[in-house]
Amino acid sequence: METTEKMKYDVCIIGAGITGAMTARKLAKYNVSVIVLEAADDVAMGATKANSAIVHAGFDAECGTIKARLNVRGCAMMPEEAKELDVPYKMCGSLVCAYSDAEIKHLETLYARGVENGVPDLKIIGQKELREMEPHISEEAVAALWAPTAGIVCPYELCIAACENASINGVVFKTNFRVCDIRKEDGIFAVSNGTETVYASYLVNAAGVHSDEIAILAGEANFPMHIIPRRGEYMLLDRSEGNTASHVLFSCPSANGKGILVSPTVDGNLILGPTAKAIDDRDDTATTSSGLEEVQRGAKHLVPGVNTRAVITQFSGVRPTPVGADGDITKSDFCIFISKAVSGLLHLAGIESPGLASSPATGEYAVALLAEMGLVLTEKETYQKGRPEKIRFRELDDAERAAVIAKNPLYGKIICRCETVTEGEIVDAIHRPLGARDLDMVKRRTRAGMGRCGAGFCSPRTVEILARELGVPMTEITKCGGNSVILNGGEK
Ligand SMILES: Cc1cc2nc3c(=O)[nH]c(=O)nc-3n(C[C@H](O)[C@H](O)[C@H](O)COP(=O)(O)OP(=O)(O)OC[C@H]3O[C@@H](n4cnc5c(N)ncnc54)[C@H](O)[C@@H]3O)c2cc1C
C-alpha cells in the first residue's frame, strides 16, 4: 500500500456481499492493496444473507449473456472453492418438474439452453425415474429436467469465509461504513461515509440493491440501468423435515422467475420459497402473511405432503433486479462493465440470481477486468488459499470430540443445545478474522441460536461469553448492532 499523508489503496470495493467478497478473495492473491467498505455491521448482510442457497447449474440464463457464462463457470468452481474455504457444500443436483405437455416443452427449451451454455450431464427424465429420486414429489409431476451439477451451499458462510480468507491475505475491511460521497481528487477516488474518507486508484461497485445509487454517486450521470427491488419470502423448516427432498426441486419457471422451490439445506433443514414481489423500499426484508401463504401453496404444488407446521423461522431477501432503458426485466443480465464515463470505475451491479452460484467466477472476472483497466497484478508469494481452521463440534465423532476437548475444555461445554454448539466455537467466532461482536454475528458463524427454540436457551449464555471475551459490560452487547441491546439496567 502506498502511504502518503492519507492512506491510499490500489482498489476500493464497495459492498461486502458475495460479489465483493469473492472479488476481494481473488484480488488477495496479488500484490495490490485492497479495502472493502460495507454499510452494515457485518459482511453478508444484503441479498447474500437471505436467498435460496442454490448453486444453479446454469440452464436458466439466456445464451450468450455474462450471467450464463459466469453461472456455468461459478458452478464448476464451487466444489474446490468450498473445499479451500472449508464451507459446507453439497452437489445434490436439481430437478425442474413439469406437470403438462406445455411444461415438458419448456423443459426441452431449458435443456437446449443448458447444453448451449455448457452445462454438463443434463437429462430429461420421466415420471417413474422422478418418483424414484423424489418419493414425495406430487403425483401430477410427469417429467423433470435433471441437472446433477447443481448444488447447495450456506450463502452467508461462503461470504464470511471468503472475507476471512481475504482478510488473512491483507485485505482491509471496514464495516459500518455507508458510502455517501464519492469524488475524484487528482485522479484518485475519495470515498466517504461523511466522517471518514478512503482513497483508492480503482473503485469497484458491488453494492447490490444499491449499486445503481453508488454508480450515480461515483459520477455516472447516465447510468444505463436502475434497480427494481423484488422481495422473496421464505419458510425454513426444522431438521425433522430435512429428508422430505433430497434434491433442489423447482416448478417450471415463469416470466417472474424460477418460482417457489423446495430444497434441502446444507445444515439439514428444508427451505421453501421464494416469492417475487416488487417493493418500494430496497431494504425492506419483512415477511407477510400473504407471501408466506404463497410459499406454502407453491411448496405443496411440488410436495403435497410437506409439513409446513414444522416451520422454525421465516425471512426474506431483496433481489437487485436491473432494468434497462426499455424497462424489460426479462432481458436483464448482470451489469458487469468497465465505466466509460468514470475512469478507474468497475461495476459489478444488479447481480441477482444466480449471483451466488456465479460468485467465484464473478470475482475472477472482476480481477481480469481490473487488469484490463491497468491494475498491475503480480502474484503474492505468501498467499494462503484457506482460512483459519474451524471446528464444528456437532459433526465430530466421539473420538474427535474427546480430542478437541482435551486440547481446549471450552469445547466440552454445550451452549446451544438445538444445534450442539460449544463455548469453544463461540469464543473462536469472536476472535477469528472479522470476528463476531453481537448475537447474530455469533449465530451466522456458529449456528448458535439457529435451532427450533429460537435462541431462547443459548442467548443469555452467548451474551455473557461475548461480554467476557470483548471486555465490555453485558449491557453493551446487542442482538444485531445499532440500538438492539438485549439487557437494560445494571449488572450485578
Ligand atoms: C430471494 C432471493 C433468492 C435468491 N436465490 C439465489 C440462489 O438460489 N442462487 C443464487 O446463485 N443466487 C440467488 N440469489 C441471488 C444472490 O443472492 C445475489 O445475486 C447475491 O447475493 C448478490 O450479492 P452482491 O454481493 O452483489 O449483493 P449483496 O449481497 O446485496 O451485497 C451488497 C452489499 O453492499 C452493501 N452496500 C450497499 N450500499 C452501500 C453503501 N452505500 N456503502 C457501503 N456498502 C453498501 C450492502 O450492505 C450489502 O452488504 C437470490 C437472491 C434473492 C434475493
PDBQT file of the ligand as one rigid body, heavy atoms in Angstrom, charges set to zero:
ROOT
HETATM    1  C1  LIG A 501     -34.933 -14.147  -2.822  1.00  0.00    +0.000 C 
HETATM    2  C2  LIG A 501     -33.605 -14.400  -3.449  1.00  0.00    +0.000 A 
HETATM    3  C3  LIG A 501     -33.246 -15.688  -3.856  1.00  0.00    +0.000 A 
HETATM    4  C4  LIG A 501     -32.027 -15.927  -4.454  1.00  0.00    +0.000 A 
HETATM    5  N1  LIG A 501     -31.622 -17.208  -4.705  1.00  0.00    +0.000 NA
HETATM    6  C5  LIG A 501     -30.409 -17.439  -5.228  1.00  0.00    +0.000 A 
HETATM    7  C6  LIG A 501     -29.922 -18.756  -5.414  1.00  0.00    +0.000 A 
HETATM    8  O1  LIG A 501     -30.539 -19.723  -5.005  1.00  0.00    +0.000 OA
HETATM    9  N2  LIG A 501     -28.741 -18.925  -6.050  1.00  0.00    +0.000 N 
HETATM   10  C7  LIG A 501     -28.012 -17.880  -6.498  1.00  0.00    +0.000 A 
HETATM   11  O2  LIG A 501     -26.987 -18.105  -7.120  1.00  0.00    +0.000 OA
HETATM   12  N3  LIG A 501     -28.400 -16.603  -6.272  1.00  0.00    +0.000 NA
HETATM   13  C8  LIG A 501     -29.564 -16.377  -5.630  1.00  0.00    +0.000 A 
HETATM   14  N4  LIG A 501     -29.975 -15.108  -5.376  1.00  0.00    +0.000 N 
HETATM   15  C9  LIG A 501     -29.121 -14.016  -5.798  1.00  0.00    +0.000 C 
HETATM   16  C10 LIG A 501     -27.974 -13.786  -4.843  1.00  0.00    +0.000 C 
HETATM   17  O3  LIG A 501     -28.422 -13.770  -3.507  1.00  0.00    +0.000 OA
HETATM   18  C11 LIG A 501     -27.368 -12.445  -5.200  1.00  0.00    +0.000 C 
HETATM   19  O4  LIG A 501     -27.063 -12.447  -6.563  1.00  0.00    +0.000 OA
HETATM   20  C12 LIG A 501     -26.082 -12.173  -4.446  1.00  0.00    +0.000 C 
HETATM   21  O5  LIG A 501     -26.236 -12.396  -3.072  1.00  0.00    +0.000 OA
HETATM   22  C13 LIG A 501     -25.695 -10.732  -4.718  1.00  0.00    +0.000 C 
HETATM   23  O6  LIG A 501     -24.549 -10.458  -3.987  1.00  0.00    +0.000 OA
HETATM   24  P1  LIG A 501     -23.984  -8.985  -4.002  1.00  0.00    +0.000 P 
HETATM   25  O7  LIG A 501     -22.735  -9.039  -3.213  1.00  0.00    +0.000 OA
HETATM   26  O8  LIG A 501     -23.920  -8.487  -5.389  1.00  0.00    +0.000 OA
HETATM   27  O9  LIG A 501     -25.100  -8.136  -3.257  1.00  0.00    +0.000 OA
HETATM   28  P2  LIG A 501     -25.444  -8.069  -1.702  1.00  0.00    +0.000 P 
HETATM   29  O10 LIG A 501     -25.316  -9.381  -1.042  1.00  0.00    +0.000 OA
HETATM   30  O11 LIG A 501     -26.747  -7.383  -1.578  1.00  0.00    +0.000 OA
HETATM   31  O12 LIG A 501     -24.295  -7.163  -1.130  1.00  0.00    +0.000 OA
HETATM   32  C14 LIG A 501     -24.209  -5.786  -1.387  1.00  0.00    +0.000 C 
HETATM   33  C15 LIG A 501     -23.603  -5.140  -0.170  1.00  0.00    +0.000 C 
HETATM   34  O13 LIG A 501     -23.386  -3.760  -0.438  1.00  0.00    +0.000 OA
HETATM   35  C16 LIG A 501     -23.625  -3.061   0.753  1.00  0.00    +0.000 C 
HETATM   36  N5  LIG A 501     -23.913  -1.656   0.429  1.00  0.00    +0.000 N 
HETATM   37  C17 LIG A 501     -24.978  -1.161  -0.231  1.00  0.00    +0.000 A 
HETATM   38  N6  LIG A 501     -24.896   0.175  -0.283  1.00  0.00    +0.000 NA
HETATM   39  C18 LIG A 501     -23.750   0.533   0.332  1.00  0.00    +0.000 A 
HETATM   40  C19 LIG A 501     -23.119   1.788   0.611  1.00  0.00    +0.000 A 
HETATM   41  N7  LIG A 501     -23.665   2.940   0.254  1.00  0.00    +0.000 N 
HETATM   42  N8  LIG A 501     -21.944   1.785   1.285  1.00  0.00    +0.000 NA
HETATM   43  C20 LIG A 501     -21.362   0.617   1.670  1.00  0.00    +0.000 A 
HETATM   44  N9  LIG A 501     -21.941  -0.597   1.446  1.00  0.00    +0.000 NA
HETATM   45  C21 LIG A 501     -23.105  -0.637   0.783  1.00  0.00    +0.000 A 
HETATM   46  C22 LIG A 501     -24.829  -3.767   1.351  1.00  0.00    +0.000 C 
HETATM   47  O14 LIG A 501     -24.950  -3.517   2.750  1.00  0.00    +0.000 OA
HETATM   48  C23 LIG A 501     -24.529  -5.207   1.039  1.00  0.00    +0.000 C 
HETATM   49  O15 LIG A 501     -23.860  -5.867   2.082  1.00  0.00    +0.000 OA
HETATM   50  C24 LIG A 501     -31.160 -14.846  -4.721  1.00  0.00    +0.000 A 
HETATM   51  C25 LIG A 501     -31.498 -13.566  -4.280  1.00  0.00    +0.000 A 
HETATM   52  C26 LIG A 501     -32.684 -13.345  -3.608  1.00  0.00    +0.000 A 
HETATM   53  C27 LIG A 501     -32.972 -12.008  -3.042  1.00  0.00    +0.000 C 
ENDROOT
TORSDOF 0
